[in-house]
Amino acid sequence: MRSPDSTPCRPPWAVAAVIAAAGALAACGSSPSKDDADAAKNTITCQWSGERLVIRFDAGEARLLMPDGDRVSLYQIPAASGARYSNGIFELRGKGMEMQLIQNGNAMPLVDCQPYQVPKAN
């Protein structure tokens, strides 16, 4: 897979791994590992156009797991206030849990943003 500027995209990363690991752990009755719990600390979930969007913040970037399963990497850019990430197609702006995602110039608020919760064992 290549990004719009024809440079190679980064390989699949931790958000998918955290979600998969959390599901597997929940299924087998184990508690989440320390790595899974640490990754979840930098991850939030929001509703975007009525669908779930997962965002993981890492050093200088935000990684989105889109509702359709696509993965999108955004890179941090300077902001006067709050956070701002972009890849030229998508831009994520916000402060705290008040976020908006801009796609092709159309801003859509992200609602019900909250820290990602690793499923607990039964």
One Martini backbone bead per residue (centre of mass of N, CA, C, O) as a GRO file, in nm:
protein
  122
    1MET     BB    1   0.097   0.034   0.021
    2ARG     BB    2   0.031   0.376  -0.069
    3SER     BB    3   0.065   0.690  -0.062
    4PRO     BB    4  -0.023   0.973  -0.235
    5ASP     BB    5   0.311   1.031  -0.271
    6SER     BB    6   0.445   0.727  -0.316
    7THR     BB    7   0.505   0.644  -0.037
    8PRO     BB    8   0.552   0.430   0.191
    9CYS     BB    9   0.377   0.281   0.415
   10ARG     BB   10   0.316   0.185   0.706
   11PRO     BB   11   0.283  -0.063   0.891
   12PRO     BB   12   0.114  -0.221   1.084
   13TRP     BB   13  -0.005  -0.151   1.417
   14ALA     BB   14  -0.099  -0.129   1.751
   15VAL     BB   15  -0.405  -0.095   1.747
   16ALA     BB   16  -0.470  -0.365   1.623
   17ALA     BB   17  -0.316  -0.526   1.837
   18VAL     BB   18  -0.477  -0.435   2.082
   19ILE     BB   19  -0.750  -0.532   1.986
   20ALA     BB   20  -0.674  -0.826   1.938
   21ALA     BB   21  -0.559  -0.884   2.219
   22ALA     BB   22  -0.810  -0.809   2.379
   23GLY     BB   23  -0.994  -1.021   2.252
   24ALA     BB   24  -0.823  -1.269   2.325
   25LEU     BB   25  -0.817  -1.222   2.630
   26ALA     BB   26  -1.121  -1.225   2.675
   27ALA     BB   27  -1.164  -1.516   2.566
   28CYS     BB   28  -0.944  -1.657   2.783
   29GLY     BB   29  -0.943  -1.486   3.074
   30SER     BB   30  -0.729  -1.284   3.065
   31SER     BB   31  -0.522  -1.039   3.138
   32PRO     BB   32  -0.378  -0.771   3.053
   33SER     BB   33  -0.103  -0.654   2.951
   34LYS     BB   34   0.116  -0.405   2.996
   35ASP     BB   35   0.139  -0.323   2.698
   36ASP     BB   36  -0.165  -0.296   2.645
   37ALA     BB   37  -0.219  -0.086   2.867
   38ASP     BB   38  -0.018   0.128   2.762
   39ALA     BB   39  -0.143   0.166   2.478
   40ALA     BB   40  -0.429   0.255   2.584
   41LYS     BB   41  -0.340   0.535   2.709
   42ASN     BB   42  -0.299   0.646   2.384
   43THR     BB   43  -0.614   0.578   2.347
   44ILE     BB   44  -0.904   0.652   2.147
   45THR     BB   45  -1.260   0.690   2.122
   46CYS     BB   46  -1.496   0.761   1.854
   47GLN     BB   47  -1.745   0.939   1.685
   48TRP     BB   48  -1.799   0.909   1.319
   49SER     BB   49  -2.074   0.926   1.163
   50GLY     BB   50  -2.174   0.684   1.371
   51GLU     BB   51  -1.877   0.572   1.400
   52ARG     BB   52  -1.600   0.401   1.489
   53LEU     BB   53  -1.297   0.556   1.620
   54VAL     BB   54  -0.945   0.500   1.636
   55ILE     BB   55  -0.688   0.659   1.846
   56ARG     BB   56  -0.329   0.677   1.827
   57PHE     BB   57  -0.073   0.808   2.020
   58ASP     BB   58   0.247   0.917   1.917
   59ALA     BB   59   0.546   1.009   1.822
   60GLY     BB   60   0.433   1.256   1.602
   61GLU     BB   61   0.155   1.079   1.595
   62ALA     BB   62  -0.153   0.962   1.438
   63ARG     BB   63  -0.356   0.666   1.460
   64LEU     BB   64  -0.602   0.537   1.245
   65LEU     BB   65  -0.908   0.352   1.287
   66MET     BB   66  -1.133   0.294   1.075
   67PRO     BB   67  -1.449   0.178   1.028
   68ASP     BB   68  -1.339   0.002   0.760
   69GLY     BB   69  -1.016  -0.068   0.860
   70ASP     BB   70  -0.851   0.153   0.796
   71ARG     BB   71  -0.526   0.300   0.791
   72VAL     BB   72  -0.410   0.615   0.943
   73SER     BB   73  -0.149   0.851   0.908
   74LEU     BB   74  -0.050   1.118   1.122
   75TYR     BB   75   0.124   1.430   1.141
   76GLN     BB   76   0.271   1.647   1.327
   77ILE     BB   77   0.180   1.991   1.369
   78PRO     BB   78   0.168   2.301   1.421
   79ALA     BB   79   0.010   2.470   1.708
   80ALA     BB   80  -0.129   2.717   1.896
   81SER     BB   81  -0.347   2.497   1.997
   82GLY     BB   82  -0.310   2.198   2.077
   83ALA     BB   83  -0.377   1.961   1.825
   84ARG     BB   84  -0.198   1.856   1.511
   85TYR     BB   85  -0.281   1.651   1.224
   86SER     BB   86  -0.133   1.527   0.905
   87ASN     BB   87  -0.151   1.403   0.531
   88GLY     BB   88  -0.338   1.601   0.325
   89ILE     BB   89  -0.633   1.468   0.374
   90PHE     BB   90  -0.607   1.455   0.676
   91GLU     BB   91  -0.730   1.625   0.984
   92LEU     BB   92  -0.635   1.666   1.325
   93ARG     BB   93  -0.819   1.835   1.584
   94GLY     BB   94  -0.740   1.947   1.927
   95LYS     BB   95  -0.857   1.919   2.280
   96GLY     BB   96  -0.841   1.657   2.428
   97MET     BB   97  -1.178   1.539   2.363
   98GLU     BB   98  -1.184   1.774   2.147
   99MET     BB   99  -1.261   1.676   1.817
  100GLN     BB  100  -1.153   1.690   1.465
  101LEU     BB  101  -1.224   1.584   1.127
  102ILE     BB  102  -1.053   1.645   0.822
  103GLN     BB  103  -1.188   1.608   0.483
  104ASN     BB  104  -1.134   1.782   0.219
  105GLY     BB  105  -1.231   2.047   0.411
  106ASN     BB  106  -1.427   1.869   0.596
  107ALA     BB  107  -1.572   1.917   0.900
  108MET     BB  108  -1.583   1.673   1.174
  109PRO     BB  109  -1.701   1.581   1.456
  110LEU     BB  110  -1.598   1.428   1.747
  111VAL     BB  111  -1.774   1.198   1.945
  112ASP     BB  112  -1.748   1.047   2.242
  113CYS     BB  113  -1.475   1.080   2.364
  114GLN     BB  114  -1.252   0.818   2.489
  115PRO     BB  115  -1.087   0.611   2.655
  116TYR     BB  116  -0.950   0.323   2.608
  117GLN     BB  117  -1.079  -0.007   2.686
  118VAL     BB  118  -0.971  -0.282   2.811
  119PRO     BB  119  -1.085  -0.574   2.828
  120LYS     BB  120  -1.215  -0.766   3.070
  121ALA     BB  121  -1.218  -1.030   3.244
  122ASN     BB  122  -1.461  -1.279   3.344
   0.00000   0.00000   0.00000
